[in-house]
């Protein structure tokens, strides 16, 4: 079964090689790897091109596209459009997979097919400390236990649902829509990816926190949640801001 992996990037010369290495070292073989670059001004594309031969030696179908986009979620949608695998995973250029990530996901899928899966993730704080953020599926709607870098989605689901390109929480919004539509959600209780604090989704100026809370709260309300979710949104954004400082 072919699995498509997508990395979206912009001016990521300092971090993208770690991401590329994590894909190259996957223990699973049938992989298509798509780089969607937003017309970087640095050496991101040059670095990605240098890895082409190594991916060819692994028989990984490696594709690089570089053009202006309308933001990170527009870039993700472009990658999804180009993907041909049965399952699709998205890993940003700040983050990286565990070596057995794809193998574990495919094994879980073959045992019990799902439409969307996610797993535990290792969080790397700026001071060098790490902790595991556990994945969990709760009866009530929440993103607290959901980890986008570990998410794999059936290609047919992405044919119906794309990122809406409205704000920085669009990944959460798509997960909510898929879940609310009744698709099969599967949690994998393994650490499958690594998230570097300080990436695009965690560099948070304190002046933006009220707007981020409002955007997150809006997504909950659009999915039928009560006004009490405002307090969850506020707590989430404040904790995320504080974590980005350590």
C-alpha positions as CSV (number, residue, x, y, z in Angstrom):
1,X,0.0,0.0,0.0
2,X,1.4,3.4,-1.0
3,X,1.6,6.1,1.6
4,X,2.0,9.7,0.6
5,X,4.0,12.0,2.9
6,X,3.9,15.8,2.4
7,X,6.2,18.5,3.8
8,X,5.1,22.1,3.4
9,X,7.9,24.7,3.9
10,X,9.0,28.3,3.5
11,X,12.5,29.5,4.2
12,X,13.2,26.3,6.2
13,X,16.9,25.8,5.4
14,X,17.8,25.5,9.1
15,X,15.4,22.7,9.8
16,X,14.3,20.8,6.7
17,X,17.2,18.3,6.6
18,X,16.0,16.8,9.9
19,X,12.6,16.3,8.3
20,X,14.0,14.8,5.1
21,X,16.3,12.4,7.1
22,X,13.3,11.2,9.1
23,X,11.4,10.3,5.9
24,X,14.5,8.7,4.2
25,X,15.0,6.5,7.3
26,X,11.5,5.1,7.4
27,X,11.3,1.3,7.8
28,X,8.4,1.2,5.4
29,X,9.2,1.1,1.7
30,X,6.2,2.1,-0.4
31,X,6.4,5.9,0.1
32,X,5.7,8.9,-2.1
33,X,7.3,12.1,-0.7
34,X,6.1,15.5,-1.8
35,X,7.8,18.8,-0.9
36,X,5.6,21.9,-1.3
37,X,7.7,25.0,-1.0
38,X,6.3,28.4,-1.0
39,X,8.9,30.0,-3.2
40,X,11.5,30.2,-0.4
41,X,14.1,33.0,-0.6
42,X,16.8,30.9,1.2
43,X,18.5,27.6,0.4
44,X,15.5,25.4,1.2
45,X,14.9,24.1,-2.3
46,X,18.6,23.7,-3.0
47,X,18.9,21.6,0.2
48,X,15.9,19.5,-0.8
49,X,17.3,18.9,-4.3
50,X,20.6,17.6,-2.7
51,X,18.6,14.7,-1.2
52,X,17.1,13.6,-4.5
53,X,19.7,10.8,-5.2
54,X,19.4,9.4,-1.7
55,X,15.6,9.1,-2.0
56,X,16.1,7.5,-5.5
57,X,18.3,4.9,-3.9
58,X,15.5,4.0,-1.5
59,X,13.0,3.9,-4.4
60,X,11.0,6.6,-2.7
61,X,9.1,8.7,-5.3
62,X,10.4,12.1,-4.4
63,X,8.8,15.3,-5.8
64,X,9.6,19.0,-5.2
65,X,7.3,21.8,-6.1
66,X,8.2,25.5,-5.4
67,X,5.8,28.4,-6.1
68,X,4.1,31.1,-4.2
69,X,1.1,30.1,-2.1
70,X,-1.6,31.7,0.1
71,X,-0.2,30.2,3.4
72,X,0.5,26.9,5.1
73,X,-3.0,25.4,4.6
74,X,-3.1,26.4,0.9
75,X,0.3,24.6,0.6
76,X,-1.1,21.5,2.3
77,X,-4.1,21.4,-0.1
78,X,-1.7,21.6,-3.0
79,X,0.2,18.6,-1.6
80,X,-3.0,16.6,-1.1
81,X,-4.0,17.3,-4.7
82,X,-0.7,15.8,-5.9
83,X,-0.8,12.8,-3.5
84,X,-1.5,9.4,-5.0
85,X,-1.1,7.2,-1.9
86,X,-4.0,5.5,-0.1
87,X,-3.0,7.2,3.2
88,X,-1.7,10.7,3.4
89,X,0.5,12.2,6.2
90,X,1.6,15.8,6.6
91,X,4.8,16.7,8.4
92,X,6.1,20.3,8.5
93,X,9.7,21.3,8.0
94,X,10.1,22.0,11.7
95,X,9.1,18.5,12.8
96,X,10.1,14.9,12.1
97,X,8.9,11.3,12.2
98,X,10.0,8.4,14.2
99,X,11.7,5.8,12.0
100,X,8.9,3.3,12.3
101,X,6.1,5.8,11.9
102,X,4.7,4.8,8.5
103,X,5.2,1.1,9.2
104,X,3.2,1.3,12.4
105,X,0.4,3.3,10.8
106,X,0.1,0.8,7.9
107,X,0.1,-2.1,10.3
108,X,-2.7,-0.5,12.3
109,X,-4.7,0.2,9.1
110,X,-4.4,-3.3,7.9
111,X,-5.6,-4.7,11.2
112,X,-8.6,-2.3,11.4
113,X,-9.1,0.2,8.6
114,X,-9.7,3.8,9.6
115,X,-10.4,7.1,7.9
116,X,-8.2,9.2,10.1
117,X,-5.6,8.3,12.7
118,X,-3.4,10.1,15.1
119,X,-0.9,9.2,17.8
120,X,1.3,10.3,20.7
121,X,3.9,12.9,19.9
122,X,7.2,14.0,21.5
123,X,7.3,17.7,22.2
124,X,10.7,19.4,22.1
125,X,10.9,22.6,24.1
126,X,13.3,25.4,23.3
127,X,15.4,24.7,26.4
128,X,16.1,21.1,25.2
129,X,13.5,19.4,27.5
130,X,11.0,17.0,26.0
131,X,7.7,15.4,27.0
132,X,5.2,13.0,25.5
133,X,1.8,14.5,24.6
134,X,-0.5,11.5,24.7
135,X,-3.2,10.9,22.0
136,X,-6.7,10.2,23.2
137,X,-10.2,10.1,21.7
138,X,-12.7,11.6,24.1
139,X,-16.5,11.4,23.8
140,X,-16.8,15.2,23.7
141,X,-15.2,17.3,21.0
142,X,-11.7,18.6,21.9
143,X,-8.4,19.1,20.2
144,X,-6.4,18.7,23.5
145,X,-5.4,15.1,22.8
146,X,-5.1,15.3,19.0
147,X,-1.6,15.8,17.3
148,X,-1.6,16.9,13.7
149,X,2.0,15.8,12.8
150,X,1.0,12.2,13.6
151,X,-2.3,12.4,11.6
152,X,-2.8,10.1,8.6
153,X,-6.0,10.4,6.5
154,X,-7.4,8.2,3.8
155,X,-7.0,9.9,0.4
156,X,-10.7,9.4,-0.3
157,X,-11.5,11.5,2.8
158,X,-9.3,14.3,1.7
159,X,-11.1,14.2,-1.6
160,X,-14.2,15.5,0.3
161,X,-12.5,17.6,3.0
162,X,-9.8,20.2,2.5
163,X,-8.3,22.9,4.6
164,X,-10.4,26.0,4.4
165,X,-7.4,28.4,4.6
166,X,-9.0,30.7,7.2
167,X,-6.7,30.8,10.1
168,X,-3.9,29.0,12.0
169,X,-6.3,26.5,13.5
170,X,-7.5,25.2,10.2
171,X,-5.9,21.8,10.8
172,X,-8.0,21.4,14.0
173,X,-11.1,22.5,12.1
174,X,-10.7,19.8,9.4
175,X,-10.3,17.2,12.1
176,X,-13.5,18.3,13.7
177,X,-15.4,18.2,10.4
178,X,-14.2,14.7,9.7
179,X,-15.0,13.5,13.2
180,X,-18.5,15.1,13.2
181,X,-19.3,13.6,9.8
182,X,-19.0,10.1,11.4
183,X,-15.8,8.9,9.9
184,X,-13.7,6.2,11.6
185,X,-11.2,7.8,13.9
186,X,-8.4,5.6,15.3
187,X,-5.9,6.5,18.0
188,X,-2.4,4.8,17.9
189,X,-0.8,4.7,21.4
190,X,2.7,5.0,20.1
191,X,5.0,8.0,19.8
192,X,5.2,8.5,16.0
193,X,6.5,12.0,15.5
194,X,8.4,14.9,17.1
195,X,7.2,18.5,17.3
196,X,9.6,21.4,17.7
197,X,8.2,24.2,19.8
198,X,8.9,27.5,18.1
199,X,7.5,26.5,14.7
200,X,4.9,28.5,12.8
201,X,2.1,27.2,15.0
202,X,3.8,27.8,18.3
203,X,5.5,31.2,17.8
204,X,2.9,33.3,19.5
205,X,3.2,37.0,20.2
206,X,1.3,37.8,23.3
207,X,-0.7,40.4,21.4
208,X,-2.2,37.7,19.2
209,X,-3.5,35.5,22.0
210,X,-7.0,37.1,22.2
211,X,-7.5,36.7,18.4
212,X,-6.3,33.1,18.5
213,X,-8.7,32.3,21.4
214,X,-11.5,33.8,19.4
215,X,-10.6,31.8,16.2
216,X,-10.4,28.6,18.1
217,X,-13.7,29.3,19.9
218,X,-15.4,30.0,16.6
219,X,-14.4,26.6,15.3
220,X,-15.9,24.9,18.4
221,X,-19.1,26.9,18.0
222,X,-19.4,26.1,14.3
223,X,-19.3,22.4,15.3
224,X,-22.2,22.7,17.8
225,X,-20.2,23.2,21.1
226,X,-21.5,25.3,23.9
227,X,-20.2,28.7,25.0
228,X,-18.4,27.0,27.9
229,X,-15.7,26.0,25.4
230,X,-14.5,29.5,25.4
231,X,-12.7,28.7,28.7
232,X,-11.1,25.6,27.1
233,X,-9.9,27.7,24.2
234,X,-8.4,30.4,26.5
235,X,-6.6,27.8,28.7
236,X,-5.2,26.0,25.6
237,X,-3.8,29.2,24.1
238,X,-2.3,30.5,27.3
239,X,-0.6,27.1,28.1
240,X,0.7,27.0,24.5
241,X,2.1,30.5,24.8
242,X,3.8,29.7,28.1
243,X,5.3,26.4,26.8
244,X,6.8,28.3,23.8
245,X,8.9,30.3,26.3
246,X,10.7,27.4,27.8
